[in-house]
């Protein structure tokens, strides 16, 4: 009995080890469980401390991911709101500043600089660093909105809207670029889908805010953007961990492709001036318009030569211009033009043909923008479901063309529900194309060129929008003036043509007001017919895209090593 008691004491003394042989096998585990009760307490305390530290670390990690994700899309949000708010407030601005003929330039000035500077952001952000370029872009956006809010004539407003466009185009482009920096390949479709939802939110809120604020004072639309710029700058500076630039400032400045940037900007400006002035300020066959088109071609040829033969670090390397990138860019050009036309002219249609308020026209265009972005997000899942990218785009091209034809068949007395149905069919088609043309471009180039491909996508999107707005705007204005001159201007009691167009809804009543609505409807129909060729060309471009493999893993070791899973 004593021997058994002695053995039991020995067993307890090693804290659960049954004999010395097992104690030797257990090693440190046995030593931790010694009869030193202080050691056991300290061990449990360390476990609890470690568990608490892990929870805190996970919480911080989740919070950081949320902040990074929010920062990636916040710039796109404020850029979209700022750009699309003009669609419902432009008429109020034109009346206040007495510049109906310059209405298109309020949006066109923004789009002009956005498209001219966008292609350079990819290379500039490599040279000077993503964060430095992003902060500079935010500063331009801030100054542009500040100047716009204080403008008292149309020329000043257009100048500052153009400065705003430098920043706005950059905010959009850098969102795409930073996603490619921070998000691995297998999660990109989710984040690009999130950007699409953000674009939808911005494009929905923009017209609504623009309409509401236009009924009070359109200047508030620009005032309210200023604090958002400050918040965004703080998020970029403190939250994002982006690639650092190489070399000192002198070395960085020497690497910039100045002549490439200059020739591309001059070519873009010549194109936009020619398309905006043609048929409005000057006849299409007049010397100024012909000279502008010639300059556009010459500057573009010079740009191509510099990119392929001269520049050591071109902003648009020749190696990315393969078949798929070119055709996807044409598709993006056409899709961008169609969306710009819808966003800018459908609110005008609702206001003057259906007699809605500016804010209501914003509400009516909201489903269009929302559906495009929802379908954009779903398009990535459709490609995985059906294992094809171009097949989904082809379906989108067909649906889009059907929607455009249906919109053209609308009559003045067509019910609002049927009108919205036609518009939303068009939206589904555009949504199936937008994001997938970007996928096509980025998957058709080397990993190191994805930032350039992203900027090219934004560039052709804006070019399509500006050119389409210029063409449709020219036809719309000319047709509207002709309709008013034919049907209303003979009555001297109601004023001249410009007075009728600017203030017709306020000064006309009864039959004359109904005639004005008909004038706007006929002008809209004359201009909107141009969207059908856009839709046909988009479909043809998409049909020419070759098969694209959908990658399931990163395309390179660097791709997986240099990105953060968020």
C-alpha positions in Angstrom: 0.0 0.0 0.0 2.8 2.4 0.9 4.6 1.5 -2.4 1.4 2.2 -4.3 1.1 5.6 -2.5 4.7 6.4 -3.3 4.2 5.5 -7.0 1.1 7.7 -7.0 3.0 10.6 -5.6 5.7 10.2 -8.3 3.0 10.2 -10.9 1.5 13.4 -9.6 4.9 15.0 -9.2 5.5 14.9 -13.0 2.1 16.5 -13.7 0.4 13.6 -15.4 3.3 11.7 -16.8 2.9 7.9 -15.9 6.6 7.1 -15.7 10.0 8.5 -16.4 10.1 7.0 -19.9 6.9 8.8 -20.9 8.3 11.9 -19.2 11.3 11.7 -21.5 9.1 11.2 -24.6 6.8 14.1 -23.7 9.8 16.5 -23.3 8.8 20.1 -22.9 5.1 19.3 -22.6 5.8 17.5 -19.4 8.0 20.3 -18.1 5.3 22.9 -18.7 3.0 20.8 -16.6 5.3 20.7 -13.6 4.2 21.2 -10.0 5.2 24.8 -10.3 1.7 26.2 -10.3 3.0 29.7 -11.2 4.2 28.2 -14.5 0.8 26.8 -15.3 -0.9 30.1 -14.5 1.6 32.0 -16.6 1.0 29.6 -19.5 -2.8 30.0 -19.5 -2.3 33.8 -19.2 -0.1 33.7 -22.3 -2.6 31.6 -24.1 -5.4 34.1 -23.3 -3.1 37.0 -24.2 -2.2 35.4 -27.5 -5.9 34.7 -28.3 -6.8 38.3 -27.5 -4.0 39.5 -29.7 -5.1 37.3 -32.6 -8.7 38.6 -32.3 -7.4 42.2 -32.3 -5.1 41.5 -35.2 -8.0 39.9 -37.2 -10.3 42.9 -36.3 -7.6 45.3 -37.5 -7.1 43.3 -40.7 -10.8 43.3 -41.5 -11.0 47.0 -40.8 -8.0 47.7 -43.0 -9.5 45.6 -45.8 -12.8 47.5 -45.5 -10.9 50.9 -45.6 -8.8 49.8 -48.6 -11.9 48.6 -50.5 -13.8 51.8 -49.7 -10.8 53.9 -50.8 -10.5 52.0 -54.1 -14.1 52.9 -55.1 -14.6 56.3 -53.4 -12.7 58.2 -56.1 -14.8 56.6 -58.8 -18.0 57.5 -56.8 -17.3 61.2 -56.5 -16.1 61.4 -60.1 -19.3 59.8 -61.4 -21.6 61.9 -59.3 -19.8 65.1 -60.4 -19.8 64.2 -64.1 -23.4 62.9 -64.4 -25.0 65.6 -62.3 -24.6 67.9 -65.3 -27.1 65.8 -67.2 -30.0 67.2 -65.2 -28.6 70.6 -64.1 -27.1 71.6 -67.5 -30.3 73.3 -68.7 -30.5 75.3 -65.5 -26.9 76.4 -65.9 -27.5 77.3 -69.5 -30.5 79.5 -68.6 -28.7 81.1 -65.7 -25.6 81.9 -67.7 -27.5 82.6 -71.0 -25.7 80.0 -73.1 -28.0 77.5 -74.7 -25.6 77.0 -77.6 -22.8 76.0 -75.3 -24.8 73.4 -73.3 -22.9 70.5 -74.9 -19.5 72.1 -73.9 -20.4 72.0 -70.2 -20.1 68.2 -70.5 -17.8 68.2 -73.5 -15.1 70.3 -71.8 -14.9 67.8 -68.9 -14.8 64.8 -71.2 -12.2 66.5 -73.5 -9.5 66.8 -70.8 -10.5 63.5 -69.2 -9.8 61.6 -72.4 -6.7 63.7 -73.3 -4.9 63.1 -70.1 -6.1 59.6 -69.1 -3.7 57.5 -71.2 -0.7 59.1 -69.5 -1.7 58.2 -66.0 -0.7 54.5 -66.3 2.9 55.4 -67.1 3.1 58.5 -64.9 2.0 56.5 -61.9 4.8 54.0 -62.6 7.4 56.8 -62.8 6.2 59.1 -59.9 4.4 56.5 -57.8 0.7 55.7 -57.6 0.1 57.7 -54.5 1.8 60.9 -55.7 -0.1 60.8 -58.9 -3.4 60.1 -57.2 -3.0 63.0 -54.8 -2.1 65.3 -57.7 -5.3 64.2 -59.5 -7.4 64.9 -56.4 -5.9 68.4 -56.3 -6.9 69.1 -59.9 -10.4 67.8 -59.2 -10.7 70.1 -56.2 -9.5 73.2 -58.0 -11.8 72.5 -60.9 -14.9 72.2 -58.7 -13.9 75.3 -56.7 -13.6 77.4 -59.9 -16.8 76.0 -61.3 -18.7 76.9 -58.2 -17.6 80.5 -58.5 -18.0 80.9 -62.3 -20.2 83.8 -63.5 -20.0 83.2 -67.2 -20.0 80.2 -69.5 -16.4 80.5 -70.6 -15.1 80.4 -67.1 -17.3 77.5 -66.2 -16.1 75.5 -69.3 -12.4 76.2 -68.4 -12.8 74.9 -64.8 -15.0 72.0 -65.9 -12.1 71.1 -68.2 -9.7 71.3 -65.2 -12.1 69.1 -63.3 -12.0 66.6 -66.2 -8.2 66.2 -65.8 -8.9 65.0 -62.2 -12.1 63.1 -62.9 -10.6 61.0 -65.7 -7.7 60.3 -63.4 -9.8 59.2 -60.5 -11.6 56.7 -62.7 -8.4 55.4 -64.3 -6.5 55.1 -61.0 -9.3 53.0 -59.5 -8.8 50.4 -62.1 -5.0 50.6 -61.9 -4.9 50.2 -58.1 -7.2 47.2 -58.2 -4.7 45.5 -60.5 -2.0 46.5 -58.0 -3.7 45.2 -54.9 -6.2 42.5 -55.9 -5.1 39.0 -57.1 -6.4 37.7 -60.4 -9.0 35.3 -59.0 -10.7 38.1 -57.1 -10.5 40.9 -59.7 -13.9 40.2 -61.3 -15.5 40.7 -57.9 -13.7 44.0 -57.3 -14.3 45.2 -60.9 -17.9 44.3 -60.3 -17.8 46.4 -57.1 -16.5 49.3 -59.2 -19.4 48.8 -61.6 -21.8 49.0 -58.8 -20.1 52.2 -57.6 -20.4 53.6 -61.1 -24.1 52.8 -61.0 -24.5 54.4 -57.6 -22.7 57.5 -58.8 -24.5 57.7 -62.1 -27.8 57.3 -60.2 -27.1 59.8 -57.5 -25.5 62.3 -59.9 -28.6 63.1 -62.0 -30.8 63.0 -58.8 -28.5 65.4 -56.9 -28.0 67.5 -60.0 -31.8 67.9 -60.5 -32.5 68.6 -56.9 -29.7 71.1 -56.5 -30.6 72.8 -59.8 -34.0 73.6 -58.4 -32.2 75.5 -55.5 -28.9 76.7 -56.9 -26.7 74.6 -59.3 -23.5 76.0 -57.6 -24.1 73.7 -54.6 -23.4 70.8 -56.9 -19.8 71.9 -57.0 -19.5 73.2 -53.5 -20.5 69.8 -52.0 -17.7 68.1 -53.9 -14.9 70.0 -52.1 -15.1 68.3 -48.7 -15.3 64.9 -50.4 -12.0 65.6 -52.1 -10.4 66.4 -48.8 -11.7 63.1 -47.3 -10.5 61.1 -50.2 -7.1 62.6 -50.2 -6.7 61.6 -46.5 -7.8 58.0 -47.3 -5.3 57.7 -50.1 -2.5 59.1 -48.0 -3.0 57.1 -44.9 -4.7 53.9 -46.0 -3.3 52.6 -49.3 0.0 50.8 -49.4 1.0 51.3 -53.1 4.1 50.5 -55.1 6.9 53.1 -54.5 8.6 54.9 -57.4 12.2 54.2 -58.4 14.9 56.8 -58.5 15.0 60.5 -57.4 12.8 63.3 -58.8 15.4 64.2 -61.5 15.5 60.7 -62.8 11.8 60.4 -62.7 11.3 63.7 -64.7 13.7 62.5 -67.4 11.6 59.3 -67.9 8.4 61.1 -68.9 7.3 60.8 -72.5 6.6 64.5 -72.9 6.3 64.6 -76.7 4.0 61.5 -76.6 1.7 63.2 -74.0 1.7 66.5 -76.0 0.9 65.0 -79.4 -1.9 62.9 -77.9 -3.4 65.8 -76.1 -3.3 68.0 -79.3 -4.8 65.3 -81.4 -7.6 64.8 -78.9 -8.3 68.5 -78.7 -8.4 68.9 -82.5 -10.8 65.9 -82.7 -13.2 67.3 -80.0 -13.1 70.9 -81.4 -13.9 69.6 -84.9 -16.8 67.4 -83.8 -18.2 70.1 -81.4 -17.9 73.0 -83.9 -18.9 71.1 -87.0 -22.5 71.8 -87.9 -22.9 74.3 -85.1 -20.3 77.1 -85.3 -19.1 76.2 -88.8 -20.4 74.0 -91.6 -18.8 70.5 -91.8 -17.2 71.3 -95.1 -15.8 74.7 -93.9 -12.0 75.4 -93.7 -11.8 75.5 -89.9 -13.4 72.1 -89.5 -11.3 70.5 -92.3 -8.1 72.0 -90.9 -8.9 70.6 -87.4 -9.5 67.1 -88.8 -6.2 67.3 -90.7 -4.4 68.5 -87.5 -6.0 65.7 -85.6 -4.6 63.1 -88.1 -1.1 64.6 -88.2 -0.8 64.8 -84.4 -2.0 61.3 -84.1 0.5 60.0 -86.7 3.2 61.9 -84.8 2.1 60.3 -81.6 2.2 56.8 -83.1 5.7 57.4 -84.4 6.9 58.7 -81.1 5.5 55.7 -79.3 6.9 53.1 -81.6 10.3 54.7 -82.6 11.3 57.4 -80.3 10.1 57.2 -76.6 12.2 55.0 -74.3 9.2 54.6 -72.0 6.1 55.2 -74.2 2.7 55.9 -72.6 1.1 53.5 -75.1 3.6 50.8 -76.1 3.1 49.3 -79.6 3.3 45.8 -78.1 -0.1 46.0 -76.6 -1.9 46.9 -79.9 -2.9 43.3 -80.8 -6.1 42.3 -82.5 -8.2 41.8 -79.4 -7.1 45.0 -77.8 -8.0 47.0 -80.9 -11.4 45.4 -81.4 -12.2 45.6 -77.7 -11.3 49.3 -77.8 -13.7 49.8 -80.8 -16.4 48.1 -78.9 -15.7 50.2 -75.8 -15.7 53.4 -78.0 -19.2 52.6 -79.3 -20.6 51.5 -76.0 -19.2 54.6 -74.3 -20.8 56.8 -76.9 -24.2 55.1 -76.5 -24.2 55.4 -72.7 -23.1 59.1 -72.9 -26.0 59.8 -75.3 -28.5 58.1 -73.1 -27.3 59.8 -69.8 -27.2 63.3 -71.3 -30.2 63.3 -73.7 -32.8 61.0 -72.0 -33.2 63.5 -69.1 -33.7 66.3 -71.6 -36.3 64.1 -73.3 -38.1 63.4 -70.0 -38.1 67.1 -69.0 -39.3 68.6 -72.3 -41.3 65.8 -73.9 -42.9 64.2 -70.8 -42.9 67.5 -68.7 -41.0 66.1 -65.7 -39.0 68.2 -63.3 -35.2 68.1 -63.4 -35.1 65.9 -60.3 -37.8 63.5 -61.6 -35.8 63.1 -64.8 -32.9 62.1 -62.6 -35.0 59.5 -60.9 -36.2 58.1 -64.3 -32.6 57.7 -65.6 -31.5 56.0 -62.4 -32.8 52.5 -63.4 -30.9 52.7 -66.6 -27.6 53.4 -64.9 -28.3 50.9 -62.1 -29.1 48.1 -64.5 -26.0 48.6 -66.6 -23.8 48.3 -63.5 -25.6 45.3 -62.1 -25.3 43.5 -65.4 -21.6 44.5 -65.5 -21.1 42.8 -62.2 -23.1 39.7 -63.3 -21.2 39.5 -66.6 -18.1 38.2 -64.8 -20.2 35.3 -63.4 -21.8 34.6 -66.8 -18.3 34.2 -68.3 -17.5 31.5 -65.7 -20.9 29.9 -66.0 -20.7 29.5 -69.8 -16.9 29.5 -70.0 -16.8 32.2 -72.6 -16.1 35.9 -72.6 -16.7 36.8 -76.2 -19.9 34.8 -76.3 -21.4 36.9 -73.5 -20.3 40.1 -75.3 -21.9 38.9 -78.5 -25.2 38.4 -76.7 -24.9 41.8 -75.2 -24.2 43.4 -78.6 -27.4 41.9 -80.1 -29.6 42.9 -77.1 -28.2 46.4 -77.2 -29.1 46.7 -80.9 -32.6 45.5 -80.3 -33.0 48.0 -77.5 -31.8 50.9 -79.7 -34.2 50.0 -82.5 -37.1 49.8 -80.0 -36.2 53.3 -78.5 -36.2 54.7 -82.0 -39.7 53.4 -82.6 -41.1 55.3 -79.5 -43.9 57.8 -80.2 -44.7 61.0 -78.3 -47.7 59.3 -76.7 -46.0 56.0 -75.9 -46.6 55.1 -72.3 -43.8 55.8 -69.8 -43.7 52.2 -68.8 -43.1 51.0 -72.3 -40.4 53.7 -72.9 -38.6 52.6 -69.7 -38.8 48.9 -70.9 -37.1 49.8 -74.2 -34.4 51.8 -72.4 -33.7 49.0 -70.0 -33.3 46.5 -72.8 -30.6 48.7 -74.2 -29.1 48.9 -70.7 -28.8 45.1 -70.4 -26.9 45.0 -73.7 -24.5 47.7 -72.7 -23.9 46.1 -69.3 -22.9 42.7 -70.9 -20.3 44.5 -72.9 -18.6 47.2 -70.7 -16.6 45.2 -68.2 -15.8 42.3 -70.6 -14.1 44.6 -73.1 -11.8 45.6 -70.2 -11.2 41.9 -69.4 -10.5 41.2 -73.0 -7.9 44.0 -73.2 -6.1 43.2 -69.9 -6.1 39.4 -70.6 -4.6 40.0 -74.1 -1.5 41.8 -72.9 1.4 41.0 -70.6 0.9 41.5 -66.9 3.2 44.5 -66.8 1.0 46.3 -69.3 -2.3 45.9 -67.5 -2.2 49.5 -66.2 -1.7 50.8 -69.7 -4.5 48.6 -71.0 -6.8 50.0 -68.2 -6.0 53.6 -69.1 -6.6 52.8 -72.8 -10.0 51.5 -71.8 -10.9 54.7 -70.0 -9.5 56.8 -72.8 -11.5 55.2 -75.6 -14.6 55.2 -73.3 -14.3 59.0 -73.0 -13.4 59.5 -76.7 -16.6 57.6 -77.7 -18.6 59.7 -75.3 -17.3 63.0 -76.5 -17.6 62.2 -80.2 -21.1 60.8 -79.8 -22.2 63.8 -77.7 -20.8 66.1 -80.3 -22.5 64.3 -83.2 -25.8 63.9 -81.5 -25.6 67.4 -80.0 -25.0 69.0 -83.4 -28.0 67.1 -84.9 -30.2 67.8 -81.9 -29.5 71.5 -81.8 -29.9 72.0 -85.6 -33.1 70.0 -85.7 -34.6 71.8 -82.6 -33.8 75.2 -84.1 -35.4 74.2 -87.4 -38.5 72.7 -85.7 -39.0 75.9 -83.5 -38.4 78.2 -86.5 -41.0 76.2 -88.5 -43.7 75.9 -85.9 -43.4 78.7 -83.4 -41.2 81.6 -84.3 -43.7 83.1 -86.7 -45.7 84.3 -83.7 -43.9 87.5 -82.6 -45.7 87.5 -79.3 -43.7 84.6 -77.9 -40.2 85.9 -78.7 -37.4 84.8 -81.0 -36.1 81.2 -81.4 -33.4 81.4 -78.7 -35.9 82.8 -76.2 -38.4 80.0 -77.0 -35.7 77.3 -76.6 -34.3 78.7 -73.3 -37.6 79.7 -71.6 -40.3 78.1 -73.7 -41.6 76.0 -70.8 -42.0 79.1 -68.7 -43.5 81.5 -71.3 -45.6 79.2 -73.4 -49.0 77.8 -72.5 -51.8 75.7 -74.1 -51.3 74.6 -77.7 -48.0 76.5 -78.1 -46.5 74.5 -75.2 -47.7 71.2 -76.8 -46.1 72.3 -80.1 -42.8 72.9 -78.2 -43.0 69.4 -76.8 -43.4 68.1 -80.3 -40.4 70.1 -81.5 -38.3 68.5 -78.8 -39.6 65.0 -79.6 -38.8 65.4 -83.4 -35.3 66.8 -82.6 -34.6 63.9 -80.3 -35.8 61.4 -82.9 -33.6 63.0 -85.6 -30.6 62.9 -83.3 -31.1 59.4 -81.8 -31.1 57.6 -85.2 -27.3 57.9 -85.1 -27.2 55.4 -82.2 -28.2 52.6 -84.4 -25.0 52.7 -86.5 -23.0 52.9 -83.2 -24.8 49.7 -82.1 -24.1 47.9 -85.4 -20.4 48.8 -85.4 -20.0 47.7 -81.8 -21.5 44.3 -82.6 -19.2 43.9 -85.6 -16.2 44.7 -83.5 -17.1 42.2 -80.8 -17.7 39.5 -83.4 -14.1 39.9 -84.6 -12.5 39.2 -81.2 -10.6 35.9 -81.0 -11.2 33.3 -78.3 -9.8 34.2 -74.9 -8.9 31.7 -72.2 -10.2 32.5 -68.8 -7.3 32.1 -66.4 -7.9 30.4 -63.1 -4.5 31.2 -61.5 -2.1 34.2 -61.6 -0.3 34.5 -64.9 3.1 35.0 -63.3 4.9 34.5 -60.0 5.2 38.3 -59.7 1.5 38.6 -60.1 0.8 36.6 -57.0 3.7 37.9 -54.9 3.2 41.6 -55.5 -0.5 41.7 -54.7 -2.4 41.8 -51.5 -5.3 39.5 -50.9 -8.2 41.8 -49.9 
